[in-house]
Amino acid sequence: MKGGRILLTIYLSMLDTEQERKKMTDLYEEHKYALLHYAMTIIRNQDMAEDAVHNAFISIMQKKEKYLDLSCRDFRRSAVIIVRNKC
């Protein structure tokens, strides 16, 4: 994704601890392309899909207590719903 590294840095600055930063990095790297693909199926515009995914990650960071401790499967489910709503 264009600018993904820059945005990841912004996301990480929203976190308080190194443990949270590591977890978010792992979640971002693991799910970003699947979420982008899902967003593309909804809006069929690359830039808008990327914006939806980035905005979803910002929302996740704003409610990090709710999302960072979820299992991989539960995180993906939640992230897909957030991306759908952002689209």
C-alpha positions in Angstrom: 0.0 0.0 0.0 1.3 3.4 -0.9 2.5 5.2 2.2 2.0 2.2 4.4 5.2 2.5 6.3 4.6 6.2 7.0 1.1 5.4 8.2 2.4 2.6 10.3 4.7 5.0 12.0 1.8 7.3 12.7 -0.2 4.4 14.2 2.7 3.4 16.4 3.0 6.9 17.7 -0.5 6.6 19.1 0.6 3.7 21.4 2.0 3.9 24.8 4.3 0.9 25.2 6.8 -1.0 23.1 4.7 -4.1 23.6 1.6 -2.3 22.0 3.8 -1.1 19.2 5.0 -4.6 18.4 1.5 -6.0 18.6 0.2 -3.3 16.2 3.0 -3.8 13.8 2.3 -7.5 13.7 -1.5 -7.0 13.2 -0.9 -4.4 10.5 1.5 -6.5 8.6 -0.7 -9.6 8.9 -4.0 -8.1 7.9 -3.4 -5.0 5.8 -3.6 -6.8 2.4 -6.6 -8.9 3.2 -8.4 -5.8 4.5 -7.4 -3.8 1.4 -8.7 -6.6 -0.8 -12.0 -6.6 1.1 -12.3 -2.8 0.8 -11.7 -3.1 -2.9 -14.6 -5.5 -3.3 -16.8 -2.9 -1.8 -15.7 0.4 -3.3 -13.6 -0.7 -6.3 -11.3 2.3 -6.0 -7.7 1.8 -4.9 -7.2 5.1 -3.2 -10.5 5.0 -1.4 -10.0 1.4 -0.3 -6.6 2.3 1.1 -8.1 5.3 3.0 -10.8 3.0 4.4 -8.1 0.5 5.7 -6.0 3.3 7.2 -9.0 4.9 8.8 -9.9 1.5 10.2 -6.5 1.1 11.8 -6.8 4.6 13.3 -10.1 3.6 14.8 -8.6 0.4 16.2 -5.8 2.5 17.8 -8.3 4.8 19.4 -9.9 1.8 21.0 -6.8 -0.3 21.4 -7.8 -1.8 24.8 -10.7 -3.5 22.9 -8.7 -4.8 20.0 -5.1 -5.5 20.8 -5.8 -8.5 23.0 -8.1 -10.3 20.6 -7.1 -13.6 18.9 -6.0 -13.3 15.3 -9.4 -14.6 14.1 -11.4 -12.2 16.3 -9.2 -9.3 15.3 -9.8 -10.0 11.6 -13.5 -10.3 12.1 -13.6 -7.0 14.0 -11.3 -5.3 11.5 -13.4 -6.4 8.5 -16.5 -4.9 10.1 -14.7 -1.6 10.8 -13.4 -1.5 7.2 -16.9 -2.2 5.8 -18.2 0.6 7.9 -15.4 2.9 6.7 -16.2 2.1 3.1 
